[in-house]
Amino acid sequence: MKLKKGDKVVIISGADKGKQGTIIKVLTKTDRVVLEGEGLAKIKKHLKPSQVNPDGGIVEIEKPMHVSNVMLLDPKEKTPTRIGYKTVTETVKKKEVTKKVRYAKKSGKVIE
């Protein structure tokens, strides 16, 4: 999966199409991400009373969404972009070190 926690993404399909959010959790087994953002759809979950939550009740939580429904926001142009990988060589203490980094394919900028 090319998306990581903390990435800013835009939703490209579904009821929340066009809205932006930040990834707060990545669920790799089901290929889903949980987004946090203003105005995004949430799920109402019914909780039984427990020691942590003695009253129980209905709680709203962020809805997991499939990875194919979101795209990374380009850090330079603030538009949806695809993600690629490339290797970058750096010299650290007179040694050449190669790193595999993610980059935005639209602008070519490296994603931190």
C-alpha positions as CSV (number, residue, x, y, z in Angstrom):
1,M,0.0,0.0,0.0
2,K,1.5,3.3,-1.0
3,L,-0.5,5.5,1.4
4,K,0.7,6.0,5.0
5,K,-0.5,7.5,8.2
6,G,-0.5,11.3,8.1
7,D,-0.9,11.7,4.4
8,K,-3.3,14.3,3.1
9,V,-5.7,12.8,0.7
10,V,-8.8,13.7,-1.4
11,I,-11.8,11.4,-1.8
12,I,-12.4,10.6,-5.5
13,S,-15.6,8.6,-5.4
14,G,-18.6,8.0,-3.1
15,A,-20.9,10.3,-1.1
16,D,-17.9,12.4,0.2
17,K,-16.4,12.9,-3.3
18,G,-14.1,16.0,-3.4
19,K,-13.6,16.3,0.3
20,Q,-10.2,16.3,1.9
21,G,-8.9,14.5,5.0
22,T,-5.8,13.2,6.7
23,I,-5.2,9.4,7.2
24,I,-5.3,8.5,10.9
25,K,-5.2,4.7,10.5
26,V,-4.2,2.3,7.8
27,L,-5.8,-1.2,7.7
28,T,-3.5,-3.3,5.5
29,K,-5.4,-6.6,5.7
30,T,-8.6,-5.1,4.3
31,D,-7.0,-2.4,2.1
32,R,-8.8,0.4,3.9
33,V,-7.9,3.7,5.5
34,V,-9.6,5.7,8.2
35,L,-9.8,9.5,7.5
36,E,-10.1,12.5,9.8
37,G,-11.5,15.7,8.4
38,E,-14.3,18.3,8.5
39,G,-17.6,17.1,7.2
40,L,-16.6,13.5,6.4
41,A,-19.3,10.8,6.9
42,K,-19.2,8.9,10.2
43,I,-20.7,5.7,11.5
44,K,-22.9,5.4,14.6
45,K,-21.7,2.5,16.7
46,H,-23.8,1.1,19.6
47,L,-21.7,0.2,22.6
48,K,-22.6,-2.0,25.5
49,P,-21.9,-0.8,29.0
50,S,-18.4,-1.7,30.2
51,Q,-15.8,-0.7,32.8
52,V,-14.3,1.8,30.4
53,N,-17.7,3.2,29.3
54,P,-20.2,2.5,32.1
55,D,-23.1,4.2,30.4
56,G,-22.7,2.6,27.0
57,G,-24.7,4.3,24.3
58,I,-24.3,5.5,20.7
59,V,-20.8,6.8,19.6
60,E,-19.9,8.3,16.3
61,I,-16.6,7.0,14.8
62,E,-14.7,7.7,11.5
63,K,-15.8,5.4,8.7
64,P,-13.1,3.2,7.1
65,M,-12.9,3.7,3.3
66,H,-11.2,1.6,0.6
67,V,-7.8,2.7,-0.7
68,S,-9.0,2.9,-4.3
69,N,-11.5,5.7,-3.3
70,V,-8.8,8.2,-2.2
71,M,-5.8,9.9,-3.9
72,L,-2.8,11.6,-2.3
73,L,-2.8,15.4,-2.5
74,D,0.2,16.8,-4.4
75,P,2.3,18.8,-1.9
76,K,3.1,21.4,-4.5
77,E,0.0,21.8,-6.6
78,K,-2.7,20.7,-4.0
79,T,-4.4,18.4,-6.6
80,P,-4.9,14.6,-6.6
81,T,-1.8,12.7,-7.9
82,R,-0.5,9.2,-8.1
83,I,2.4,8.0,-6.1
84,G,5.7,6.5,-7.4
85,Y,8.9,5.2,-5.9
86,K,12.5,6.2,-6.9
87,T,15.9,5.7,-5.4
88,V,17.9,8.7,-4.2
89,T,21.6,8.6,-3.5
90,E,23.0,10.9,-0.7
91,T,26.5,11.3,0.7
92,V,26.6,10.9,4.4
93,K,30.0,11.0,6.2
94,K,31.8,10.4,2.9
95,K,29.6,7.3,2.1
96,E,27.0,7.1,-0.6
97,V,23.7,5.9,0.8
98,T,20.7,5.0,-1.4
99,K,17.2,5.5,-0.2
100,K,13.9,4.4,-1.6
101,V,11.5,7.4,-1.5
102,R,7.9,8.2,-2.5
103,Y,7.3,11.0,-4.9
104,A,4.2,12.7,-6.5
105,K,4.0,11.8,-10.1
106,K,2.3,15.1,-11.1
107,S,5.0,17.5,-9.8
108,G,7.9,15.1,-9.2
109,K,8.3,16.3,-5.6
110,V,9.5,13.9,-2.9
111,I,6.8,13.1,-0.2
112,E,8.1,13.2,3.3
